[in-house]
């Protein structure tokens, strides 16, 4: 690793502050795709994310997400980040733009109470949708406020972990382990190929960075 990479990974801006014996994070060079132990703001910025959308809490949620949902190989990481980058406008959107009224009364999504459509519209970077999925996610992370408050609570506190939960729920890691094309992953995420060109550009950047 270069000095610049070590500084970036550890949030160090002044190299003179690195001390003998100091414990620093470094890239994990062993097995399964040679991905970094942590994803940093500078790496997301290189993918296309503005620093305006890269707070400390966002980065903490991302790295917890990667560990919790075992997005720990190069293929898994690159496909996950590229799909989230497209779906969220590179971090610009943490909740679905539409008002969610189209989901009202959708029993297939678990929306059985008045107001469930807007309350449980798409939240997070892959837009977790519906009371049923929100309930499963709430149980997964042990936070009842996900059900009590709904989409904007998820958007603020769990934009990455909600995406990781969707990723796990839909067996995306298993797909990524088969060395799929961006098109194949997009079909699972989107149900079609909308935005395939942009998703591919994000994926190529991820491959170059990681």
C-alpha positions in Angstrom: 0.0 0.0 0.0 1.1 3.6 -0.6 1.3 6.2 2.2 -1.7 8.0 0.6 -3.8 4.8 0.7 -2.9 4.2 4.4 -3.7 7.8 5.3 -7.0 7.7 3.4 -8.1 4.4 5.0 -7.3 5.6 8.5 -8.6 9.2 8.2 -5.2 10.7 8.6 -4.5 14.0 6.9 -1.0 14.8 8.2 1.6 12.0 7.7 3.7 13.5 10.5 1.1 12.3 13.0 1.7 8.6 12.2 3.7 7.3 15.2 6.0 4.2 15.6 3.9 1.4 17.0 0.6 3.0 16.0 -2.1 0.4 14.9 -3.4 1.2 11.5 -5.9 -0.4 9.1 -4.5 -1.8 5.9 -6.0 -3.6 2.9 -6.7 -7.3 3.4 -4.7 -9.0 0.7 -5.9 -12.5 1.4 -8.5 -14.4 -0.6 -11.8 -13.8 -2.1 -11.1 -10.8 -4.3 -8.6 -8.7 -2.3 -11.1 -6.1 -1.0 -10.3 -3.5 1.7 -11.2 -4.1 5.3 -13.2 -0.8 5.2 -14.7 1.3 2.4 -13.7 4.9 2.7 -15.2 8.2 1.7 -12.5 8.8 -0.9 -13.3 5.4 -2.5 -17.0 6.2 -2.7 -16.1 9.6 -4.1 -14.0 7.9 -6.8 -17.0 5.8 -7.7 -19.0 9.0 -8.2 -20.5 9.9 -4.8 -20.3 13.6 -3.7 -18.6 14.2 -0.3 -21.9 16.0 0.6 -23.5 12.6 1.0 -20.7 10.9 2.9 -21.1 11.7 6.6 -19.4 9.6 9.3 -22.7 7.9 10.1 -23.2 7.0 6.5 -19.8 5.4 6.3 -20.3 3.6 9.6 -23.6 2.2 8.4 -22.0 1.0 5.2 -19.1 -0.8 6.8 -21.4 -2.4 9.4 -23.7 -3.5 6.5 -20.8 -5.1 4.6 -19.8 -7.1 7.7 -23.4 -8.0 8.8 -24.5 -9.2 5.4 -21.2 -10.8 4.4 -20.6 -8.6 1.4 -17.0 -9.5 1.7 -15.6 -10.5 -1.7 -14.7 -8.4 -4.6 -17.6 -9.6 -6.7 -20.2 -9.1 -4.0 -18.8 -5.6 -3.0 -18.5 -4.3 -6.6 -22.0 -5.4 -7.6 -23.5 -4.2 -4.4 -21.9 -0.7 -4.5 -22.6 -0.3 -8.2 -26.3 -1.2 -7.9 -26.7 1.0 -4.8 -25.0 3.9 -6.6 -27.4 3.7 -9.5 -30.5 3.2 -7.4 -29.7 6.1 -5.0 -28.3 8.6 -7.6 -24.8 8.1 -6.0 -26.2 8.7 -2.5 -28.5 11.6 -3.4 -31.7 9.7 -2.6 -32.2 7.7 0.6 -36.0 7.4 0.1 -38.2 6.8 -2.9 -39.2 10.1 -4.6 -42.9 9.0 -5.2 -45.3 9.5 -2.3 -46.0 5.8 -1.9 -49.7 6.0 -2.5 -49.3 3.4 -5.2 -48.5 0.9 -2.5 -51.6 1.6 -0.4 -53.6 -1.6 0.2 -51.0 -3.8 -1.4 -51.5 -6.9 0.7 -48.7 -8.7 -1.2 -46.3 -6.1 0.5 -48.0 -6.6 3.9 -49.7 -3.1 3.6 -52.9 -4.0 5.5 -53.5 -0.8 7.4 -54.5 2.7 6.2 -51.4 4.8 5.5 -49.0 1.8 5.1 -48.3 2.7 1.4 -46.6 6.1 2.1 -45.2 5.0 5.5 -43.5 2.0 4.0 -42.5 3.2 0.6 -39.0 2.6 -0.7 -36.4 3.4 1.9 -32.6 3.1 1.8 -30.3 2.8 -1.1 -32.1 -0.2 -2.7 -35.5 1.0 -1.5 -36.8 -1.6 0.9 -40.6 -1.5 0.4 -43.8 -2.6 2.3 -44.8 -3.3 5.9 -43.7 -7.0 5.5 -40.2 -6.2 4.5 -39.9 -3.4 7.1 -41.1 -5.8 9.8 -38.4 -8.4 8.8 -35.7 -5.7 8.7 -36.8 -4.3 12.1 -36.5 -7.8 13.6 -33.2 -8.3 11.9 -31.5 -5.3 13.5 -33.6 -5.2 16.7 -35.0 -1.7 16.2 -38.8 -1.3 16.7 -38.7 2.3 15.5 -38.3 1.0 12.0 -42.0 -0.1 12.2 -43.1 2.8 14.4 -41.7 5.6 12.1 -41.2 4.0 8.7 -39.4 5.1 5.6 -37.7 8.3 6.8 -36.4 6.7 9.9 -34.8 4.0 7.7 -33.5 6.6 5.3 -31.8 8.5 8.1 -30.5 5.6 10.2 -30.2 2.6 7.9 -29.7 3.6 4.3 -27.0 0.9 3.8 -28.1 -1.8 6.2 -31.6 -1.8 4.7 -30.0 -2.3 1.3 -27.8 -5.1 2.7 -30.9 -6.7 4.2 -32.6 -6.7 0.8 -29.4 -8.1 -0.7 -29.4 -11.0 1.7 -33.2 -11.6 1.5 -32.9 -12.0 -2.3 -29.8 -14.3 -2.2 -27.6 -11.8 -4.1 -24.3 -13.0 -2.5 -24.9 -16.4 -4.0 -25.5 -14.9 -7.4 -22.4 -12.7 -7.1 -20.4 -15.8 -6.3 -21.2 -17.2 -9.8 -19.3 -14.3 -11.5 -22.4 -12.8 -13.1 -22.6 -10.0 -15.6 -24.0 -6.6 -14.5 -27.0 -7.4 -16.6 -27.8 -10.5 -14.6 -27.5 -8.7 -11.3 -29.6 -5.8 -12.6 -32.4 -8.2 -13.6 -32.6 -9.3 -10.0 -32.4 -5.8 -8.5 -34.6 -4.0 -11.1 -36.7 -6.7 -12.6 -35.5 -5.4 -16.0 -32.5 -3.6 -17.4 -33.3 0.0 -16.7 -30.2 2.0 -16.2 -27.9 -0.8 -17.3 -25.4 1.5 -18.9 -24.9 3.6 -15.8 -24.9 0.5 -13.6 -22.1 -0.9 -15.7 -20.1 2.3 -15.5 -20.3 2.2 -11.7 -19.4 -1.5 -11.7 -16.3 -0.8 -13.8 -15.2 2.0 -11.5 -15.6 -0.4 -8.5 -13.5 -3.1 -10.1 -10.8 -0.6 -10.8 -10.9 0.8 -7.2 -11.1 -2.5 -5.3 
